[in-house]
Amino acid sequence: MNRIEQNNRIIVALATPYGRSAVAVIRISGKGSIDLVGRFLSRRLEVGKIAVNVFKTEKFNERLMATCFESPKSYTGEDTVELYPHGNTVICDGIIKTLINAGAFAAEKGEFTKRAFLNGKLDLMQCEALADVIDAQTAEQLVYGNKRYDGGYDEFSQVKNILNKALSSIEAVLHYGDELEENEIDTALVDDVYKSVDVCIEKLNSEIEKFAGGRIINDGFRIALIGEPNVGKSTLLNCLTQSDRAIVTDIAGTTRDILDGNYVYKDKKFVIIDTAGITETTDAVEKIGVERAKKAAQTADAVVYVTADESGTKSEVATNGESVVIKNKCDVNKDVGTNYRRAETNGVLEVSAKNNVNITALKQKLFDLCPNDCGGICNHRQYECAMRCFERCKDAKNELDSAFGLEIVSALLFDAYSAISELYGEQADEKIIESVFDRFCVGK
């Protein structure tokens, strides 16, 4: 079945979780959906008005609330009906089966939002933001997702408009250049395009630099625990996450693989990665664990070097992020709260994971390492599109400097414009689009 045939179908799904609840929501969307659902209701649906109704199935009648929206003034851009029955699986399944038997189709994951995208109600970045809102675990993630959904970051739309105008100017010259004076092409046009490309480069560079901040809000600030065997890394993981995630014993080298856990501090998500102890070994399995630990240190946003003394293992493991050195298993009794500097000696923070001493201080120190700036991009798909646009704009600027010809500049700016269009989903690959909507639950 092709996309056009699929999008012409009436789809139905439960928009709330299965189970027992006071009210559930059943969504129906597609051309003819209002008439289809109306065949089973005791009262005619009124557009935009919610009212008491009765849905009649073969086995039972359900008293519920119902409303409808006509195309294009609906979430999907299509005729849409929403039913609000009691949250009982027998009731919901009965209504959905009745509609499917009458010609509707069970919706796929994210199909309602996908139709909103295909009908021009949402762009792909808004769809990704909406998925992030649904998956949000912290208030920070929720605020960030909603701001992106509402178009709070408009730098890329500005870049898109600027590139479109620059391309139009160049194309006009390439097509009608014989009608223009040579000095008009050399000065007015090239100078204007040069300035436009410069503005795009500046805006794109600013957004790309803020990518880490956006990614960290969504995915969490990733922290690798690195240290020699038996310095208390697993105990620290359990303490920070308030769980029994890692096995803790007195035997050195208990952890041989990567293990992670999450915690939230001041509305920010943190991902703690426990690793194998860094040591020289001839054990094949332990060697793999050490290599994975070193890789975790290189890919983490920050590294906590855990040691039983002030020396640490910082010099032994490379890192591309921030770092903190802590001395674990300390006999300190007084907790300093968030003022971690009071618990530091020569830059080494003294903690006791076993006794939960100065753990808040460690959390505060890690919190202070987090980037404060974030922009409109927060995942690798968006970053790749932004980088491609940025690189093509820089190439176009270089061509303008060397004056090799407007044809090359036009081709480069077209590639830049294509990249920014892909960011919004206008030229995105079908597999990429499917991967975005696969994140959604059925019914959204």
C-alpha positions, 0 to 999 in steps of 0.5 A: 500500500502506497502512502496516498492510499494509507493516508486516505484510510479512516484510522482509529486508536485508543489515545490513553493507556489500556486499563481501568480509569474514569475516562478514556479517549478514542481518536478517529481521523480521516475523510468520512470519519464523522459520518462513520462514527455518527452511524453508531451514535444516538445524537448527531455530532456538532463540530467543535462542541462536546456533548453527551451521547450514546455509542451503540455496539452489537453487545452494549451501549456506552454513554459517553462524551463526544466531539468532532472537528472538520478538516482542516481545523483539527490536529491531523488536518482531517475530519476527526472525532474524539470519544470519551467513554469510561476507561474500561478495556471491554468498553474501549475494545468494543467501540474500536472493534465496531468501528474497524468492522465498519471500515476503519483501520487500527492506527499505527504508532504516531500515525495521527501526528504523521498525518498532521505532518503530511498535511502541513499542520506540523513540521518534523522538528515540531513532531520531534519536540512533541515526542520529547514532551511526551517522554519528558521526565523532568520539568526542564525537559518539558519546558524545553520541548514545549518551547521548541514545539511552539517555535521558540527557536526561530534561527533556522527559519530565518536562515531558510528565508535568507537562503531562499532570497539569496538563491532567488537573486542568483537564479535571476542573474543566471537566467536573465544576466544579459539584461543586467549591467556588468557592474550590477552583477559584480557589486550589488548582487555579489555583495548582497549574497555575501552579506546574506551568507555571512548572516547564515553562517553566524546564526548556524554557528551559534546554534551548533555551539548550543547543540550540546546543551539541548542534547543534554537536556533531552538525553541527560548529562552523561557521567562516567565513573572511572577509577581503579578496582575496589574504590567504590564506583558501584557503591557511588552509582547506587548512592547517586541513583538511590537504587541497588543497580550495581552489585557491590562486594568487597572483591576487587573487579566485581564490575566488568562491563558498563552499567548505568542509572539515572537521577534528577537533580534540580530538574536536570537529568543525569546519567551515571555510568559505572565502569570496570576498574582501570588496571593492568590485567592479563584476563581477557574479559577484564581487558575488554571491560577496561577498554570499554571504561576508557571509551566511556570516559571519552564519550561522556559529558563528564568524568568522575575519577574515583580514588581512595587517595588524592592521586586518582587515576586521571592521568591514565584515562583520556576524556573529552569532557569535564572532570571531577576527582573525588576521594571516596571511603572518607571518614568525614562525618559532617555533610557540607550540603551543596557547598562542595568547596568546603569538602575539597582538599587540593581540588579533590572532593571528599565523600563517603558513598557508603554513608551518603556523606557529601553526595549532595555536594558532588551532585551540585558540583556536577550540576555546575558543570552542565552547559547553560545555553541550549538552542533549537537542535537537540538530536543527531538528525537535527545536528547533521542537517545544521552542520551540512547547511553550515559547511555549504554556506562556508563553501559558498562564501569561499567561492564568492571570495574567489569569484569562480562563478555564480553557478558554483555558488548557486549549487552550494547554496541550493545544497545548504537550502536542501539541508535546512529544508530536510531539518523541517522534514520537507526533503527528509528521507522516508526512513528518517521520517518513519523513525521519528514517528516510531517514537510515538505511542499508538493514538498520538 
